[in-house]
Structures are given as structure tokens and as C-alpha cells.
Amino acid sequence: MMKTKLDDPQWTAWLLGELGPQEAAEMERAVAADPALQMAAREQQEFLSQLTSMMGGEVQSLDARQRDAILRSARNQDAAVLAPANVVAMPQKPFRGWAWVSMAAAAALVLGILFTQEVGTDDKGGMANTLVTREIALLASEAGDFPVAEGDEALTAVGGSNAAQLGQEKSAMVQSNPALYLTEVAKRIANDPLPKAAELPELRDRGFLSAEKHPRAALPIMAGTASWSWVKRSIIEKNQLPSPRMVRVEEMLNQFPLAIEANAVISGVSFHVEAAPVAERNGRYLVAVTMKNHQSDTVRIDAHWLAAAGSSYRLLGFGGGNSQSNNITSLPTGMATTIMLEVDSFTSTIGRMDVTVGAETLQIDAKVAFQPSDSWEFLRTMVSFAEWVRSPSADASALRNQVQGMGGKAISDAQRAALVVMKQALSL
């Protein structure tokens, strides 16, 4: 299995449409067969476009056939797990256009794209014998055993006449092989046309739970990955805001794990917990939790929120009050997952995480940081963006200030690309 070298001049020449027909066709076949190359193509094309816009100049563009091939195949970048890169070895030859060499090198350096994730497969190397359908992918993420607030009992996260059957199939697939399920489904829906609003379940914010009635709540471990891809494609490709039903905050947050030092590592799983007050949310606190499996196999994680006395809290996203399925507690190897809680408390003592991995159990205090990390600030901005997109008539001035304020933060390239999407949405 050969590794991709993204600094190969042939790769850059293909991105810029400078390869001959035979070489371009060979590269396109390699890209079409490899999600990692598809992600690299999309990310570097977007980066070069942004860089060109900042420079204010016109550039040589890809022809319609090449651009369509890249956009069509690169949508697979939003699969939750990427396979190792495979690429056909190609002879090197002198690269034309010295200015583009520097620009492409800068793009590769800034993006810093790494592909190290392995995807689990069944004994046939795929999911040909399963019933993975677009309809299953369109079901909202499940909150599992997380309690349902009063007034939310009638809420459901699924829709359609065959919703119950589809939900059972989805749950069985995720429990059997969550990494493969998320990868396959994400690839399928990324290449499909954007869903229509009628295809998607109506989503509502979950209600608050009181610590007195619900002192302990089982947390969901995994979320889907469809929403951020839909939101980006609506804004970038369609130049329009997405349907509110496309906006699933848990899936958007799941794309961006906390980049802070782990509070704890037990049995090969790291836990990052960060809480901070949010003035625009009436003095409430947002608690971000990222879990990452560093083991070589899928692990079972039991995670619970232990609420502080006198507080109330709610889970952000996860489709409303859906409690039709069991909690999904398996986290695949190498995968990170991020969830967020909103807590209303009179004091800075807001609660703690209780986690069990294998034979080890640990409690992690959600200590309030009054100078939160840049990574937490980005997640706060993503939550504000998701809420505004679902109700675009709301005043966007606070959101604009948040997005502008993120410009000087130490965040990842993927997060900076997300800010570009937010800025474009705010101008629609």
C-alpha cells in the first residue's frame, strides 16, 4: 500500500489543470478511488482560491470537466474516518510555472494535511450486503439514554413512514461497526444531491433538565457527520443558506474536537473537558467534551454527566427528545467525538464527568475557565452560527463579532476554512 506525497509536482500540476490528458485521467482515477486524495484535492483547491482572492489576481483555472470531477469526488472529505492514501506511482517531470510551485508549497505547508486513519471493514472489504440507505443517513443523530425533558416527550428525531424500521437498521449497523457505518454513509450522502427539507426530520432544541430530577445522565458517544457537509455545500455551491432541518449542531461540533491538553487518559482513551461562561447566553456555561480512542481496537465508553446541586442542563443537538434507541457507547480506533452541554448554575460549580473504560472509572470536574482556549471559543462560535442559520432573521451582529474575533486565534486550518464559510453565509 503506497503512501501519497502531496508535494509531488504531478499532484499540483493536476490541481491546476496542467497535466496532459493521459496523466490527468490516471490521476483522476487514483483520486476517485481514495477518500484521502479527495479531501486533499478539495482542501487545497479551496485554499488556493482563498489565496488568489486575497492576492486580487486572476489565475489559470481548471476546465469544467476537471473542476466537476474534483468537486464531485472531493465531497467524500466529510466521511468521519479516512482510509490510508493509495496512489498510483507516476514518473516525475519538470513542473511548469514557478510561481505556482511556491503557492502550492505554501498551501501544503499551511494545510498540514495528515492521513493516518484506518477504516475497519467487513470480511468482504465493504458493506455490499448491508442495507445502508440514504434514508437511514438522513435520520438525526441519536441521544440514546439521555433523559427527556418535560414537554419534550412527544418529540422524535426521525421522520417518514418507515422511520422505525430504518432506525432499527441504523442502530444495528452502528453497533456492529460504527467506523465503517459512518464512513460509508458519509460518502454516500456526500455524493448525493442535497436533501430536500421534506426528507429531513424537524429538529427542536432539547429542554433543560433539573439536577434534582436528573442528577445523572448517560451521554451519547457518537454523532453523525452529514450536517456540516450539507451546510457548506448549500453556502458554497448553491450560494444560499441551508434548510434549518439540515443544521444539526451535534454533527457540526463533531467535526472539530477540542485541541487542549487532555484532562485525563484512561485505558487508552483521552478526555478533554472544558467549561466557560457565555455572556450572550444569559450567563450560562457551555461544557465541551472531546473523547478520543488511542487504542488499536474499538472501545466501549460509559460516560455520564453528574449535575451539580441546584443546576439545570441540556444536551445541545441530537434531534430533540428521541429516546427510541439504546445508547451507542462504542468509539472506533483513532476516532474523536465532541459533544456539548449547556448548564445553568448559580455558581461556578456546574458538574462533572463520570467515565468508565474497561475496568477503569474516573470522574473529571468541569472546572470553569474564565479565559477559555481558542479551541473552545471556536466551538462557541459554531454553536452561535448553527443557531443563526436555523433562524437567519435574528440579529447577526454578535455572531459577526465572534467570527471576526476568531481571526487572531490559534486554530486549525479546518477551523479557519469553516470561518470562511461562516463569513460567506453572513453576506447572503
Backbone torsions as a table, in degrees:
resi	resn	phi	psi	omega
1	MET	NA	115.4	-173.2
2	MET	-89.1	149.1	179.8
3	LYS	-95.6	146.2	-179.6
4	THR	-81.0	139.5	172.6
5	LYS	-113.0	103.9	-174.3
6	LEU	-76.1	-7.2	176.2
7	ASP	-93.7	6.7	176.7
8	ASP	-64.4	129.1	178.9
9	PRO	-56.2	-30.1	179.5
10	GLN	-63.9	-37.8	178.1
11	TRP	-62.8	-48.9	-179.5
12	THR	-64.6	-40.3	179.4
13	ALA	-61.5	-37.5	178.8
14	TRP	-66.7	-42.7	178.5
15	LEU	-57.9	-33.6	-176.5
16	LEU	-94.0	3.5	177.7
17	GLY	74.3	27.5	-175.9
18	GLU	-104.1	1.2	176.9
19	LEU	-82.4	154.7	174.3
20	GLY	-70.2	167.3	-175.8
21	PRO	-56.7	-44.1	-177.5
22	GLN	-67.1	-44.8	179.7
23	GLU	-65.8	-40.8	179.7
24	ALA	-63.3	-41.1	179.9
25	ALA	-64.4	-39.8	179.0
26	GLU	-65.2	-41.9	178.2
27	MET	-65.6	-40.2	179.8
28	GLU	-63.6	-37.1	177.4
29	ARG	-65.3	-40.9	179.1
30	ALA	-64.4	-41.6	-179.5
31	VAL	-66.9	-42.3	-178.7
32	ALA	-61.9	-25.3	-177.2
33	ALA	-92.3	-1.7	-170.9
34	ASP	-137.8	110.7	179.5
35	PRO	-59.0	-31.5	-179.3
36	ALA	-65.4	-42.9	177.7
37	LEU	-67.3	-35.0	178.8
38	GLN	-62.9	-43.1	178.1
39	MET	-63.4	-43.9	-179.4
40	ALA	-61.6	-42.0	-179.5
41	ALA	-61.5	-45.8	-177.7
42	ARG	-66.3	-46.6	-177.5
43	GLU	-62.4	-44.9	-176.3
44	GLN	-72.4	-34.0	174.9
45	GLN	-63.3	-43.2	179.2
46	GLU	-64.7	-40.4	-179.8
47	PHE	-64.3	-45.7	179.9
48	LEU	-62.5	-37.2	177.8
49	SER	-64.2	-43.3	178.6
50	GLN	-64.0	-41.8	-179.3
51	LEU	-64.6	-40.5	178.9
52	THR	-64.2	-41.3	179.1
53	SER	-61.7	-40.8	179.1
54	MET	-64.7	-33.3	-179.9
55	MET	-78.2	-18.2	175.1
56	GLY	75.6	18.8	-177.1
57	GLY	-116.4	165.8	174.5
58	GLU	-88.8	146.1	179.1
59	VAL	-128.8	161.7	174.3
60	GLN	-69.7	125.9	-175.3
61	SER	-105.5	163.9	174.1
62	LEU	-69.1	153.1	175.1
63	ASP	-75.4	171.0	-172.7
64	ALA	-60.7	-39.1	-178.5
65	ARG	-64.2	-45.6	-178.9
66	GLN	-67.4	-43.5	-179.4
67	ARG	-63.2	-40.3	179.6
68	ASP	-64.6	-39.7	179.9
69	ALA	-63.9	-41.7	-179.8
70	ILE	-66.2	-48.1	-177.5
71	LEU	-64.7	-38.6	-178.2
72	ARG	-66.1	-45.0	-176.3
73	SER	-80.9	-31.0	-174.3
74	ALA	-73.1	-11.9	178.8
75	ARG	-61.8	-16.6	179.1
76	ASN	-68.6	-5.9	-177.7
77	GLN	-59.5	-22.6	-175.6
78	ASP	-88.2	6.6	170.5
79	ALA	-60.4	141.5	-173.8
80	ALA	-64.5	-31.8	-178.2
81	VAL	-130.5	136.8	-178.6
82	LEU	-107.9	140.7	177.9
83	ALA	-77.7	158.8	175.3
84	PRO	-59.1	149.3	-175.5
85	ALA	-72.2	135.9	171.4
86	ASN	-121.9	136.1	179.1
87	VAL	-151.7	144.9	177.5
88	VAL	-76.3	131.0	179.0
89	ALA	-66.8	136.5	-178.0
90	MET	-129.4	142.5	178.3
91	PRO	-66.7	139.4	178.4
92	GLN	-83.9	149.0	174.2
93	LYS	-145.9	162.9	-176.5
94	PRO	-54.6	138.8	-178.2
95	PHE	-96.4	134.4	-176.4
96	ARG	-91.9	141.2	174.3
97	GLY	95.0	80.3	-173.9
98	TRP	-61.0	-32.7	-178.4
99	ALA	-64.1	-37.2	-179.3
100	TRP	-72.2	-26.5	176.9
101	VAL	-59.8	-48.4	-179.1
102	SER	-64.0	-41.5	-178.4
103	MET	-66.3	-43.5	-179.4
104	ALA	-66.3	-38.7	178.2
105	ALA	-63.5	-41.3	177.9
106	ALA	-63.7	-39.9	179.5
107	ALA	-62.8	-45.7	-179.6
108	ALA	-63.3	-38.9	-179.0
109	LEU	-66.3	-45.3	-177.2
110	VAL	-68.5	-42.0	-178.0
111	LEU	-67.4	-38.7	178.5
112	GLY	54.1	45.1	-173.8
113	ILE	-74.2	128.6	177.7
114	LEU	-123.7	135.4	178.0
115	PHE	-123.5	99.0	-176.5
116	THR	-125.6	0.6	-172.8
117	GLN	-82.7	137.0	175.6
118	GLU	-105.1	143.5	-179.7
119	VAL	-104.1	130.1	174.8
120	GLY	-72.2	144.9	178.5
121	THR	-132.5	162.0	175.1
122	ASP	-81.3	-175.0	-174.8
123	ASP	-69.8	-9.5	176.6
124	LYS	-105.2	3.7	176.6
125	GLY	79.9	11.8	-179.1
126	GLY	-169.3	-160.8	-178.1
127	MET	-123.0	35.2	-174.4
128	ALA	-61.8	-29.8	-175.4
129	ASN	-97.4	8.2	178.2
130	THR	-101.7	170.5	-176.5
131	LEU	-104.9	45.7	176.9
132	VAL	-67.4	120.6	-178.3
133	THR	-128.9	160.5	178.0
134	ARG	-63.0	-33.9	-179.3
135	GLU	-64.0	-38.2	177.2
136	ILE	-63.7	-42.4	-179.1
137	ALA	-62.6	-28.8	-177.0
138	LEU	-79.0	-10.4	175.7
139	LEU	-69.0	142.1	-179.0
140	ALA	-69.2	160.9	177.9
141	SER	-61.9	152.6	-174.1
142	GLU	-102.8	137.7	177.1
143	ALA	-91.4	-2.2	174.8
144	GLY	58.9	-124.2	-174.5
145	ASP	-87.2	7.6	179.0
146	PHE	-62.6	135.9	-173.8
147	PRO	-62.1	155.3	177.8
148	VAL	-101.1	130.2	-179.3
149	ALA	-75.4	157.2	176.3
150	GLU	-60.7	134.0	-177.3
151	GLY	93.6	-14.9	179.5
152	ASP	-100.7	4.1	-173.1
153	GLU	-59.0	-33.3	-176.6
154	ALA	-86.4	-6.0	-179.2
155	LEU	-69.7	145.8	174.4
156	THR	-137.9	146.5	-178.4
157	ALA	-94.3	-0.3	-177.0
158	VAL	-118.5	163.8	-179.2
159	GLY	-148.7	166.0	179.1
160	GLY	98.7	158.1	-174.7
161	SER	-67.2	-28.9	-178.7
162	ASN	-106.5	28.8	-174.5
163	ALA	-62.0	-41.8	-177.1
164	ALA	-63.3	-44.9	179.7
165	GLN	-64.1	-44.2	180.0
166	LEU	-63.0	-40.3	179.3
167	GLY	-62.1	-38.7	178.1
168	GLN	-66.1	-41.5	178.8
169	GLU	-63.9	-43.2	-179.9
170	LYS	-61.8	-46.5	-178.1
171	SER	-60.8	-41.5	-179.7
172	ALA	-64.3	-40.5	-179.4
173	MET	-67.2	-43.5	-178.5
174	VAL	-65.3	-41.9	179.4
175	GLN	-64.6	-36.2	-177.3
176	SER	-70.6	-47.2	-178.0
177	ASN	-156.2	82.6	-173.8
178	PRO	-61.5	-38.4	-179.1
179	ALA	-63.3	-46.0	-179.5
180	LEU	-66.3	-41.7	179.0
181	TYR	-58.4	-52.8	-176.9
182	LEU	-62.4	-38.3	-179.6
183	THR	-65.4	-51.5	-176.8
184	GLU	-64.0	-46.1	-178.4
185	VAL	-64.9	-42.6	-179.6
186	ALA	-61.3	-40.0	178.9
187	LYS	-65.2	-41.2	-177.4
188	ARG	-66.1	-47.8	-176.7
189	ILE	-73.4	-25.8	178.4
190	ALA	-68.2	-29.4	179.8
191	ASN	-91.6	-9.6	177.4
192	ASP	-80.3	161.0	169.6
193	PRO	-59.9	154.9	177.8
194	LEU	-59.1	139.4	-179.0
195	PRO	-66.9	151.6	173.6
196	LYS	-83.7	154.1	-177.5
197	ALA	-56.6	-36.8	-177.7
198	ALA	-66.6	-21.4	179.4
199	GLU	-78.2	-17.7	-171.8
200	LEU	-102.6	147.0	176.5
201	PRO	-70.3	149.7	175.3
202	GLU	-73.7	133.4	-176.6
203	LEU	-112.2	139.3	176.0
204	ARG	-134.3	151.4	177.9
205	ASP	-63.2	143.4	177.1
206	ARG	-74.8	148.7	179.2
207	GLY	-80.4	167.8	179.8
208	PHE	-81.4	145.8	175.9
209	LEU	-109.4	141.5	177.8
210	SER	-88.9	144.5	178.6
211	ALA	-63.3	-30.0	-179.2
212	GLU	-65.1	-44.1	-178.7
213	LYS	-84.4	-30.0	-176.4
214	HIS	-133.6	72.2	-178.9
215	PRO	-69.7	-17.6	-177.2
216	ARG	-138.8	129.6	-177.7
217	ALA	-134.2	129.1	177.0
218	ALA	-71.6	127.5	-177.4
219	LEU	-93.4	141.4	173.2
220	PRO	-68.7	146.8	-178.4
221	ILE	-95.9	-36.9	-173.8
222	MET	-124.4	148.6	172.9
223	ALA	-125.5	165.4	176.9
224	GLY	-73.6	-171.9	-176.9
225	THR	-135.9	7.4	-171.9
226	ALA	-74.4	-36.9	-164.2
227	SER	-60.9	-48.3	-175.6
228	TRP	-62.7	-36.0	176.6
229	SER	-63.1	-45.0	178.7
230	TRP	-62.0	-44.4	-178.5
231	VAL	-61.6	-48.1	-179.9
232	LYS	-60.5	-46.3	-176.7
233	ARG	-65.2	-38.0	177.8
234	SER	-61.6	-43.7	-175.8
235	ILE	-75.7	-46.2	-174.0
236	ILE	-80.7	-47.5	-174.7
237	GLU	-85.9	-38.6	-176.9
238	LYS	-96.2	-13.2	-177.9
239	ASN	56.0	42.8	177.8
240	GLN	-149.2	156.3	177.8
241	LEU	-71.1	144.9	-179.2
242	PRO	-72.2	161.8	171.8
243	SER	-61.4	140.5	177.3
244	PRO	-54.6	-26.0	-179.7
245	ARG	-72.8	-15.6	175.9
246	MET	-80.3	-15.8	-168.5
247	VAL	-92.3	97.2	179.6
248	ARG	-110.7	106.5	-171.4
249	VAL	-62.0	-36.1	-179.2
250	GLU	-64.5	-34.2	178.8
251	GLU	-75.2	-33.6	177.4
252	MET	-68.9	-41.8	177.6
253	LEU	-66.8	-32.3	-176.3
254	ASN	-65.5	-16.2	178.3
255	GLN	-78.1	-16.0	-169.7
256	PHE	-133.4	86.5	179.7
257	PRO	-66.9	154.5	176.1
258	LEU	-61.1	133.0	179.1
259	ALA	-107.5	62.7	178.4
260	ILE	-129.0	167.3	178.8
261	GLU	-65.1	135.9	-177.7
262	ALA	-61.3	138.5	173.4
263	ASN	-71.2	-32.1	-178.2
264	ALA	-160.8	153.2	173.1
265	VAL	-132.8	120.2	176.7
266	ILE	-132.1	135.4	178.2
267	SER	50.0	38.9	175.8
268	GLY	78.8	11.5	177.5
269	VAL	-119.0	126.7	179.4
270	SER	-96.0	146.2	180.0
271	PHE	-126.3	125.8	176.9
272	HIS	-115.4	119.3	179.1
273	VAL	-126.2	124.4	179.4
274	GLU	-139.6	131.5	179.7
275	ALA	-126.6	145.4	178.0
276	ALA	-156.3	151.9	177.9
277	PRO	-74.8	152.4	179.5
278	VAL	-129.5	107.9	-174.3
279	ALA	-60.3	-41.3	-176.3
280	GLU	-73.0	-5.1	176.0
281	ARG	-107.9	38.0	175.5
282	ASN	59.5	40.6	176.0
283	GLY	75.1	10.1	179.6
284	ARG	-78.9	174.6	-178.9
285	TYR	-115.8	144.8	171.1
286	LEU	-109.6	129.7	179.8
287	VAL	-113.2	115.3	177.3
288	ALA	-100.4	135.4	-179.3
289	VAL	-129.1	122.9	174.7
290	THR	-118.3	130.8	175.3
291	MET	-119.3	138.0	177.9
292	LYS	-135.8	133.0	-180.0
293	ASN	-92.0	113.4	179.3
294	HIS	-97.8	2.2	178.8
295	GLN	-77.7	169.9	179.3
296	SER	-87.2	-5.2	179.7
297	ASP	-130.5	162.9	173.1
298	THR	-61.7	140.0	179.6
299	VAL	-122.8	155.0	174.6
300	ARG	-97.0	130.9	179.9
301	ILE	-124.7	126.5	171.8
302	ASP	-106.0	112.8	-178.2
303	ALA	-121.9	133.7	179.4
304	HIS	-132.7	148.2	172.6
305	TRP	-96.7	124.4	176.5
306	LEU	-103.6	106.5	-173.2
307	ALA	-76.2	142.5	175.7
308	ALA	-73.0	148.2	-179.9
309	ALA	-57.8	135.3	178.1
310	GLY	85.2	-4.9	-178.3
311	SER	-93.7	167.6	169.1
312	SER	-134.8	157.5	-173.7
313	TYR	-155.5	161.0	174.7
314	ARG	-146.5	155.6	177.0
315	LEU	-90.9	130.3	179.0
316	LEU	-80.9	128.4	176.9
317	GLY	82.9	-152.3	-179.4
318	PHE	62.7	35.6	161.3
319	GLY	69.7	12.1	-177.6
320	GLY	96.3	-149.3	-172.1
321	GLY	-92.2	42.8	-179.5
322	ASN	-75.9	117.6	176.3
323	SER	-128.9	35.3	-174.0
324	GLN	-84.3	-10.7	-175.9
325	SER	-129.2	161.1	177.1
326	ASN	-71.7	155.6	-180.0
327	ASN	-63.1	132.4	176.6
328	ILE	-86.8	113.7	-172.6
329	THR	-114.2	6.5	-179.1
330	SER	-93.1	132.1	176.2
331	LEU	-120.2	117.9	-175.9
332	PRO	-66.9	161.2	179.7
333	THR	-59.1	135.2	177.4
334	GLY	76.6	-6.9	-174.4
335	MET	-88.8	142.4	172.7
336	ALA	-112.7	145.5	177.9
337	THR	-134.9	143.3	-177.4
338	THR	-128.2	131.9	174.3
339	ILE	-129.2	165.7	-178.6
340	MET	-142.6	139.9	175.7
341	LEU	-115.6	149.5	170.4
342	GLU	-110.9	127.9	-174.2
343	VAL	-122.2	134.6	174.9
344	ASP	-109.9	114.2	-177.0
345	SER	-144.4	147.1	178.6
346	PHE	-78.6	-15.4	-178.9
347	THR	-128.5	172.1	178.8
348	SER	-80.9	0.7	171.6
349	THR	-88.8	103.8	-169.4
350	ILE	-114.0	-18.2	178.8
351	GLY	147.6	-176.1	-179.6
352	ARG	-150.1	160.8	175.7
353	MET	-94.1	137.8	172.3
354	ASP	-117.1	115.6	-174.2
355	VAL	-125.3	144.1	175.9
356	THR	-131.8	125.6	175.3
357	VAL	-129.2	115.0	-176.7
358	GLY	63.1	-125.6	-178.7
359	ALA	-93.7	0.4	-176.4
360	GLU	-102.3	138.2	176.5
361	THR	-129.4	142.0	-176.8
362	LEU	-150.1	146.5	172.7
363	GLN	-112.0	137.3	-176.9
364	ILE	-123.9	116.4	178.1
365	ASP	-67.9	137.1	173.8
366	ALA	-87.2	80.1	-178.0
367	LYS	-74.3	132.4	-177.2
368	VAL	-77.5	127.3	176.6
369	ALA	-104.8	119.3	-180.0
370	PHE	-85.5	-5.4	168.0
371	GLN	-127.4	79.3	-174.1
372	PRO	-67.2	163.8	179.9
373	SER	-71.1	160.0	177.3
374	ASP	-62.2	-32.8	178.8
375	SER	-64.5	-42.6	176.5
376	TRP	-65.0	-40.8	178.9
377	GLU	-59.4	-37.4	178.3
378	PHE	-65.4	-43.5	179.4
379	LEU	-62.8	-38.2	175.9
380	ARG	-60.3	-42.0	178.4
381	THR	-64.5	-39.1	178.6
382	MET	-63.4	-40.4	177.4
383	VAL	-62.5	-45.5	178.9
384	SER	-62.3	-39.6	179.3
385	PHE	-64.7	-45.3	-179.7
386	ALA	-60.2	-42.6	-179.5
387	GLU	-66.5	-38.2	179.7
388	TRP	-69.1	-41.4	-179.6
389	VAL	-63.3	-34.2	177.5
390	ARG	-73.1	-20.6	177.7
391	SER	-141.3	70.9	-172.1
392	PRO	-66.2	-9.9	177.6
393	SER	-76.2	-13.1	-179.9
394	ALA	-68.4	156.9	179.1
395	ASP	-62.8	126.2	-175.9
396	ALA	-100.5	6.6	-175.1
397	SER	-63.4	-42.4	179.8
398	ALA	-65.2	-40.4	178.5
399	LEU	-64.4	-42.3	178.0
400	ARG	-59.0	-42.3	178.7
401	ASN	-63.3	-39.3	178.2
402	GLN	-63.4	-47.4	-178.4
403	VAL	-62.7	-44.9	178.7
404	GLN	-63.2	-38.6	-178.6
405	GLY	-67.5	-21.3	179.5
406	MET	-76.2	-11.5	-176.5
407	GLY	-59.3	-34.3	-177.7
408	GLY	-97.3	10.4	-177.3
409	LYS	-87.2	158.7	176.8
410	ALA	-87.7	88.4	-178.2
411	ILE	-125.3	171.1	-176.4
412	SER	-78.4	167.8	177.4
413	ASP	-66.0	-35.9	177.4
414	ALA	-63.9	-38.5	177.9
415	GLN	-68.3	-38.5	177.0
416	ARG	-64.7	-38.5	176.6
417	ALA	-63.4	-36.4	177.5
418	ALA	-65.1	-36.6	177.2
419	LEU	-63.3	-35.1	176.7
420	VAL	-61.9	-41.9	177.8
421	VAL	-62.8	-43.2	179.4
422	MET	-61.3	-43.6	-179.4
423	LYS	-62.9	-40.2	178.5
424	GLN	-65.3	-39.9	179.6
425	ALA	-63.4	-39.0	-178.7
426	LEU	-67.7	-19.0	179.8
427	SER	-94.4	-4.4	-179.6
428	LEU	-74.7	NA	NA
